[in-house]
Amino acid sequence: MSTLPTELQAQGVHTLLVQFTDLHGVAKGKLLPLHQLQAAVMPGAGFSGPSIAGTGLPRTGPRSEYWARADLATLRALPWMPGVAHVVADGFVDGEPFEACPRQVLRRALARLAAHGLQMQVGIEPEFFLLRQVEGRWQPVDERDRLDKPSYDLKSLPRQLPFLHALRQALEAAGLQVLQLDHEDAHGQYEVNFLHADPLCSADRLMLFKQAAHTLAEQQGAVFSMMPKPFADQPGSGLHCHVSLQAADGQPVAPALLQRFIAGVLAHSHALCALAAPTVNSYKRLTVGPSITGTTWAPAFVAHGPNNRTALVRTLPGRFEWRLPDASANPYLALATMIAAGVDGIEREMTPPPACELDLFTLPAADRERLGIGLLPQSLAEAVAALQADAVVQAALGPVLAGEFIAAKQAEWLAYARHVSDWEWTRYASAF
């Protein structure tokens, strides 16, 4: 610790950005002079607890203060903010780990996994849009990005190279290994893939990616957006997670154990929707039906299958892809509850339903019902109700965070339900 400030000063660092993540998966924090690094570790950077979404902390007394304690393993200079070093923090209240801190929630889930002699690697694949506003309406920043099937488009991709190259350089300079960047299946939509890591590290990296992307897009005159479904007739943005389980010594687990874990994820999928697809807009992505490109690529049915991108869980050799999360998900909460669901499958020795190799986007409803393939929640209200009925997923969150999350999402749904949209004015104003 004693040499760290000197090393950072040699890199031109003079300021420390202490960052934590709130209930909604939004980065929060403050700037400190570099000489306050030791204080950022212990007791931590202090914040008003009730000012942070999802804490439920009081306005007075010792529990009104939220302490963000820096995790020095995450300390790194920020290439896109010269002179600033970034460090991720865990939430503490009254001297104890704060149960409603999303990073602490994930730590608890990993401890439960470790109690079974298991560890995990996760590769997160964020999809996002580059947008701009024209006369009050949102549209892709690249007005020439208009192909019917824009996936892997090598005409529009080079036009966004200044942003994409700057993003890759910044992320790699900050210690993230970028595997690939591509144009996704909607106009103005892109994807970045990172090297896999343990879940805590992967969630931290995703938050760092979002902070870099927001800053660099703004410098290019664009808006970086992880809104799940900006355009009604086009695919939305997922946050697919590639998951593998290992024993404590790093060796792969037996296939039967991985199957039990997958069975738990499927069994709790309705409640997991609330965390993995946590906004009103999320369910515009998860609805059944085609897009202008021919498919939405978002799961709508509770199923698993070998290399089946139409299923909720796509199984691959030695791992699976969890396709439920969208770009608005809080990565700590989504991963923590997915782990809790999988561990429940192991503990209860669950067996997954038969693997599905069919295209679920075209399979007739009668055939899905015959095969026992259920439909995911089709609204935030339905997903939150499923969370309220799922003791396993709520326990992973803890009573404080579960209560805060459910209350926030019920309020979000009520506000949406009361909103009168342009669609309603057009359809009903003079119809009757």
HELIX and SHEET records of a PDB file:
HELIX    1   1 LEU A    4  ALA A   10  1                                   7    
HELIX    2   2 LEU A   34  GLN A   36  5                                   3    
HELIX    3   3 LEU A   37  VAL A   41  1                                   5    
HELIX    4   4 GLY A   49  SER A   51  5                                   3    
HELIX    5   5 PRO A   62  SER A   64  5                                   3    
HELIX    6   6 LEU A   72  THR A   74  5                                   3    
HELIX    7   7 PRO A  102  ALA A  115  1                                  14    
HELIX    8   8 SER A  156  ARG A  159  1                                   4    
HELIX    9   9 LEU A  161  ALA A  173  1                                  13    
HELIX   10  10 PRO A  199  GLN A  219  1                                  21    
HELIX   11  11 PRO A  255  ALA A  267  1                                  13    
HELIX   12  12 SER A  269  ALA A  276  1                                   8    
HELIX   13  13 SER A  282  ARG A  285  1                                   4    
HELIX   14  14 PRO A  331  GLU A  347  1                                  17    
HELIX   15  15 ALA A  365  ARG A  370  1                                   6    
HELIX   16  16 LEU A  380  GLN A  388  1                                   9    
HELIX   17  17 ALA A  391  LEU A  397  1                                   7    
HELIX   18  18 PRO A  399  ARG A  418  1                                  20    
HELIX   19  19 ASP A  422  TYR A  428  1                                   7    
SHEET    1   A 5 ALA A  27  PRO A  33  0                                        
SHEET    2   A 5 THR A  15  THR A  21 -1                                        
SHEET    3   A 5 VAL A  84  VAL A  93  1                                        
SHEET    4   A 5 GLU A  65  ALA A  70 -1                                        
SHEET    5   A 5 ALA A  45  SER A  48 -1                                        
SHEET    1   B 4 ALA A  27  PRO A  33  0                                        
SHEET    2   B 4 THR A  15  THR A  21 -1                                        
SHEET    3   B 4 VAL A  84  VAL A  93  1                                        
SHEET    4   B 4 ARG A  76  ALA A  77 -1                                        
SHEET    1   C 4 ALA A  27  PRO A  33  0                                        
SHEET    2   C 4 THR A  15  THR A  21 -1                                        
SHEET    3   C 4 VAL A  84  VAL A  93  1                                        
SHEET    4   C 4 GLU A  96  PRO A  97 -1                                        
SHEET    1   D 4 ARG A 137  PRO A 140  0                                        
SHEET    2   D 4 LEU A 118  VAL A 134 -1                                        
SHEET    3   D 4 GLN A 189  PHE A 194 -1                                        
SHEET    4   D 4 VAL A 178  HIS A 183 -1                                        
SHEET    1   E 3 ARG A 137  PRO A 140  0                                        
SHEET    2   E 3 LEU A 118  VAL A 134 -1                                        
SHEET    3   E 3 VAL A 223  SER A 225 -1                                        
SHEET    1   F 6 ARG A 137  PRO A 140  0                                        
SHEET    2   F 6 LEU A 118  VAL A 134 -1                                        
SHEET    3   F 6 LEU A 239  ALA A 247 -1                                        
SHEET    4   F 6 ARG A 319  TRP A 322 -1                                        
SHEET    5   F 6 VAL A 313  LEU A 316 -1                                        
SHEET    6   F 6 HIS A 304  PRO A 306  1                                        
SHEET    1   G 2 PHE A 301  VAL A 302  0                                        
SHEET    2   G 2 GLY A 374  LEU A 375 -1                                        
END                                                                             
